[in-house]
Amino acid sequence: MSEKNSTQQLILEAVVSCIEKYGIDKVTTRKIAQEAGTNIASINYYFRSKDELLAAALSMTIQHMLEDVIKAIDDTQQPLKEVLENVFFYLLDGSLQYPGVSTAHLYQAITEKKYDSISAQALIKVSERLTERVTRDDPRRDPVETRLVLSQILSSIMFTMLAPNFFNVARKYQLTSADHAKNLAAHYTKLFLNSK
């Protein structure tokens, strides 16, 4: 990796860290520079504005998520039940590990109703790709119904990402640990498979 790419990567990782520490709406260029161990001039050299920098960091993280999730969805060696559990768990556990970044990805869609952001489009792509996988594996399922049920489950996951433990549910379904995320993913999968 070149020095330029290494510095840019360091800055992008500092953005992710700052989003986690402060929340996307409280991230400043000064905080990013301090976290990256660099100066503001260096950040301005690589990125024209704070908005461009935030967009680059969110693009990097959502692309990583999308690659992982699409790979899981397209794994024809895994039965549909495992694919669904793995995808749901990935999203839930990711929000458990990176709650600030997860919220940041949904921020524009929730606060500004911007559904054309890279993050919103990635989540829509996940939904569409899951629908394709389900209808390919189980052609008896109605694609319209499949899309609806998946959108309801993904909406529930997204609300859980934004407001974990908002509702009073059994402890094993509270998003407080990876094991609980697995329980919740298995439950969502069961709900989906029983929705025929």
N, C-alpha and C positions, 0 to 999 in steps of 0.2 A: 504494500500500500504506500502510495507517495505521501510526502509530508503534508501536502495540501489536503489530500483525502483524509489523512489521519487527523489533522486539525479540525476539518469539517465534521468528521465522525465524533470527535471529542466534544465539539460544541453541541451537536445534535443529542448526544447522550446526556449532556448537561441540561438541555431543555427538558428532556424526559424526567430527569431527576427533579428539576425545579417544578414541573407540573405536579409531580407527586407531592413535593413538600408544601407548595403554596397554593395550588389550584391554577387552572389556566388563566383565570381572570386577574390573578395577582403576580404573574410572572413578569419580571422586568429584565431588560437587557443587562443591567448591572448585576442582578442575581445570577443570570446565566453566565456572565463573564467570571464572576467569583467562583461559581461551581465548576467551570471548565478550567479554571486556573489560567485564564488569559485576560486580555483587556477588551474593552468595548470596540476599539478600533479594529482589532482582529475579527471580531464578530461582524462588524460593518463591512469589512473587506470581503468576506465570504457570502454574506447575506445582506441584501439591501435594506431590509426593514425587519422589525420584530414580527410583523404579521407573516412575512415571507419565511422567517426562521421557524415560527410556530407551525406553519403549514408544512414545511419540509420535515420537521420532526414527527408530526402526526401522519404525514404520508409514509414515512419510513416505518412507523410502528403498525399502521393499518395494512401496509403491503406485506409485512412479516406475518401478521395474523391471517390475511387472505391466502397467502401461499400455504401456510400450515393447514388451514381449514379446507381449502380446495383439494389439497393432497389427501386429506382424510376422507373427504366425500368421494373422491375418484378412486379410492383404493378398493378395487373389485374383489380383493381377497378377503375383505371384511364383510360380514353379513350386515344388513341394513340396521338392525338393532344396535350393533356395536358402533356403526358409523354415527348414528344419531346420538348415542351416549357420549361418544368421543367429541363430537362437535359441540354439543351442549355443555359438556364439562370444560372444554377448552375456553369457551366464552365466559362461563361462570368463574372458573379458576383464574383466568386472566384478569377479570375485574376484581377478584379478591387480592391478587398480587399487585395489580396496578390500578387501584381505584381512581386515582386522579387522571390518568391517561384514558381510562375507559369513559369517565365522565366527559373529558375533553373531546373525545371522538363523537359523543352524542350532543355536545353543547350547541352547535349550530342548528342541528335538526330540531332540538327541543326549544331553544330560546328564539331562534329566528325563522323556524319552519323552512330551513334550507335543506332540501332533500337531494340537492345536486352536489353536495360536498363529497370529497373522496371517501370519507368515512361512511357517510350514509349510503353511497353507491356500493361500497364494499359489503355492507350488511345486506343490502338488497340483492347483491350478487350471490351471497351465501344462501339466502332464502330461495332464490331461483335455482341454484345448483342443487340444493337439497330436494326441491320439488322434482327436478329432473331425475335425480337418483331414485327417489321413492317411486315415481311413476314407471321408471325403467325396471326396477326390481319387483314391483307389484303392479302390473298393468291393469288389474281389476279396480284399483283405487281411482276415484274421480280426481283429475288434476285440479279442478276448481276447489273442491273440498280440501284436498291435500294442501294447496297453497294457503287457504284460509286457516287451517289448523296450525300449520307451520308458522304463519304470521302471528297467530295468537301466542304460541309458545315463545317465539323469538321476542315478541313484545313483552311478555312476562319476564324473560331473561334480561331484556334491556332495562325494564323498570327495577329489577333486582340489582342490576349494575349501578343504577343511579341512587337507589334508596334501599340498600340491603337491610333486611329484617324490618321493613316498614310494617308488614303484617305480622300478627302474632301466630306463628306456625310452630309445629313441633321442632324441638331443638335440632333434630337430625336433618332438618331442611333449612335451617338458618345458615346463611352464607358467612360462616365464621371460620371454616377450615376447608382444606382440600377434600377431606373425607365427607364433609357435609355437602360440598359442591358435587361430589360423585353421587351422593344420595339424591340430590335435587335433579341432576342430569338423568339418572335412572328413572326417577319419577316422571319427568317430562317425556322421556322416551316411552314409558308405559302408557301415559295419557295419549300420546300420539298413536301408538300402535293399536290402542283400544278404540280409536275414534272412527273406525271403519263404518 
